[in-house]
Amino acid sequence: MKLFLVLIRSSWISGLVSGLLGALSGMMNLGLIMLIHHALTDDPSEAGSLPYLFAGACVMVLLTQVTAKYLLVQLSQATAARLRYELCTKIIAAPLPTLESVGPNRLLAALIGDVNAITAALSAFPAACANAMVLACGLVYLATLSLPLAGGTILMASIGVFSFLTGLRLANRHIRKAREDQDEVVKQLRAMIDGIKELKGNNMRCLDFVYDVLLPADTRMRHSLIVGSNIQGFAHSWGRLFLFIGIGLLLFLWPQISTVSTATLTGYVLTILYLTYPLDGILGWLPAMNAASVAVAKIETLGLMIDRPEQQSSVSAPTKFQSIELQGVTYRYDSMGDDCFALGPVDLTLCPGETLFIAGGNGSGKTTLAKLLTGLYVPDAGRLSWNGRDVTNKVRADYRQLFSTVFVEGHLFDRLLGIDATPGKLEHWISLLGMEDKVDVQTGRLLTGELSRGQHKRLALLVAALDDRPIFVFDEWAAEQDPEFKDTFYQQILPELNRSGKTVVAITHDDRYFSVATRVLMVTDGRLSDSDEKDVSVRKAA
Ligand SMILES: Nc1ncnc2c1ncn2[C@@H]1O[C@H](COP(=O)(O)OP(=O)(O)OP(=O)(O)O)[C@@H](O)[C@H]1O
């Protein structure tokens, strides 16, 4: 039922019209059968207008079917696009930790697989309406031929449909399970694509991955699908059987207990045989409906999980700040129970124009701190303030616009988006970063296809520089640069940003360059402290 609500929300008028047209086409189909019945049983010399009626009914069937399908293709695609858009909007608006805990695989499976399942079921909607109408009209026609026979047929068909629906409910459990297993399969397929180099370099790992991870996940999904589909198939055949039992009873039993003319019997059998097609169509459509309902439920659950939209920000970014302060800020990941990492309490004040380096061991919490500082994570406790005012949910999105960031796993879009840089500035940064052959200045396209990790970082820095926010946050930016460019970064790029009034926060392990910073802080096991390494590096640099 929810599936129809999804359809109606998209455009109830198109849905209704295509349903009605489908039903009309069903009636026309049945009209054809009645005409055939007359042509077979009436005197050929009295055919009169029958051929014209037949031709007219054929044209009507064609017109109604084509129009209904045309309308529904538009509608089902619009519904799919709308579902995708709604989900994408929710994803963009959801807080980062929520998305991190849902994970990209589940999001992708919903955006692609579930939306496609819904589109497939909706596309078959006019045909289902046509089939339902053929069945309904067929039963009425049967009633005009013989009321008791029609009653018997309805009884047999009802038993068949009821058995089928019972089987479908049973199959549903397995189809739902298969949908859960699909998330795991998508996860492992992504792992295979992301880890292709690691797999190619170690045959044993490759075999282990394929036979111990990928195939078992796939087998679990396949098994659930096979069981579900087999139950559906059996229920389908079982439901259909009752129609043939009805025909058998009609042919062999009815003439024994009542007198019935051959013309009536012929019309009856002809109609019932014809009705097996629409019945088949409906029984065949119900499993697709079933899969679509599972998909709707999945999208709804996911939508509810991520439906905690943050307040959206104004389009223009702030150009200045006076201070940013973290007071007693704490943050804990909640994904791994009690053992999860906790940061803080952290006290930190960031002032305009300073160059702050943050150092510390692996896993000590530097990136977590950067995500808190940039408003991507919300502190569990403590206070984050911007120009003396608390960064509440209402202003968090605006606050995030203060930062140009380059995170370790940052993504590069293949074009410059949301950037309004002058050609002079663009060329300056392209030449400073040596990215002349990776950027199409005319179109703003970035050639992100085959980049080395160092080049990837340089392009990311280019985008951040063109973003031109008051504060730059670099997470181990120089880690993948050659010594020469590392030097350019610390001795040329950071001072240049500083001279143009920017504040820089750089997470770094390069103690050789600590002298460039105005302040160096150290993170140890989630705690922040002043570092005495800056003095050491100043001595080293001297
Ligand atoms: N999304 C997450 N869910 C749960 N735990 C996480 C998540 N991200 C990071 N952690 C954990 O938090 C801790 C701190 O991670 P963080 O990335 O902040 O460290 P880091 O100091 O930047 O390390 P590195 O120098 O290796 O980049 C680590 O133990 C990490 O496993």
The ligand as an SDF file (V2000), in Angstrom:
LIG
                    3D

 31 33  0  0  0  0  0  0  0  0999 V2000
   34.1300    7.1820   12.5960 N   0  0  0  0  0  0  0  0  0  0  0  0
   34.7710    6.6350   13.6380 C   0  0  0  0  0  0  0  0  0  0  0  0
   34.1190    5.7750   14.4500 N   0  0  0  0  0  0  0  0  0  0  0  0
   34.7260    5.2280   15.5090 C   0  0  0  0  0  0  0  0  0  0  0  0
   36.0280    5.4770   15.8530 N   0  0  0  0  0  0  0  0  0  0  0  0
   36.7130    6.3190   15.0820 C   0  0  0  0  0  0  0  0  0  0  0  0
   36.1340    6.9470   13.9330 C   0  0  0  0  0  0  0  0  0  0  0  0
   37.0790    7.7370   13.3700 N   0  0  0  0  0  0  0  0  0  0  0  0
   38.1850    7.6090   14.1320 C   0  0  0  0  0  0  0  0  0  0  0  0
   37.9820    6.7650   15.1540 N   0  0  0  0  0  0  0  0  0  0  0  0
   38.9230    6.3780   16.1970 C   0  0  0  0  0  0  0  0  0  0  0  0
   39.2780    7.5490   16.9120 O   0  0  0  0  0  0  0  0  0  0  0  0
   40.6420    7.5420   17.2460 C   0  0  0  0  0  0  0  0  0  0  0  0
   41.2870    8.8520   16.8060 C   0  0  0  0  0  0  0  0  0  0  0  0
   41.2310    8.9180   15.4010 O   0  0  0  0  0  0  0  0  0  0  0  0
   41.7970   10.1600   14.6140 P   0  0  0  0  0  0  0  0  0  0  0  0
   41.5420    9.9450   13.1810 O   0  0  0  0  0  0  0  0  0  0  0  0
   41.2620   11.3980   15.2270 O   0  0  0  0  0  0  0  0  0  0  0  0
   43.3560   10.0390   14.9320 O   0  0  0  0  0  0  0  0  0  0  0  0
   44.5850   10.8620   14.3500 P   0  0  0  0  0  0  0  0  0  0  0  0
   45.3140   11.4380   15.5120 O   0  0  0  0  0  0  0  0  0  0  0  0
   44.1360   11.8200   13.3040 O   0  0  0  0  0  0  0  0  0  0  0  0
   45.4340    9.6850   13.7160 O   0  0  0  0  0  0  0  0  0  0  0  0
   46.4440    9.6710   12.4500 P   0  0  0  0  0  0  0  0  0  0  0  0
   47.6440   10.4610   12.7980 O   0  0  0  0  0  0  0  0  0  0  0  0
   46.7560    8.2240   12.3370 O   0  0  0  0  0  0  0  0  0  0  0  0
   45.6850   10.2000   11.2940 O   0  0  0  0  0  0  0  0  0  0  0  0
   41.2500    6.3200   16.5950 C   0  0  0  0  0  0  0  0  0  0  0  0
   41.4140    5.3340   17.5720 O   0  0  0  0  0  0  0  0  0  0  0  0
   40.2060    5.8710   15.5960 C   0  0  0  0  0  0  0  0  0  0  0  0
   40.1660    4.4870   15.4890 O   0  0  0  0  0  0  0  0  0  0  0  0
  1  2  1  0
  2  3  1  0
  2  7  2  0
  3  4  2  0
  4  5  1  0
  5  6  2  0
  6  7  1  0
  6 10  1  0
  7  8  1  0
  8  9  2  0
  9 10  1  0
 10 11  1  0
 11 12  1  0
 11 30  1  0
 12 13  1  0
 13 14  1  0
 13 28  1  0
 14 15  1  0
 15 16  1  0
 16 17  2  0
 16 18  1  0
 16 19  1  0
 19 20  1  0
 20 21  2  0
 20 22  1  0
 20 23  1  0
 23 24  1  0
 24 25  2  0
 24 26  1  0
 24 27  1  0
 28 29  1  0
 28 30  1  0
 30 31  1  0
M  END
$$$$
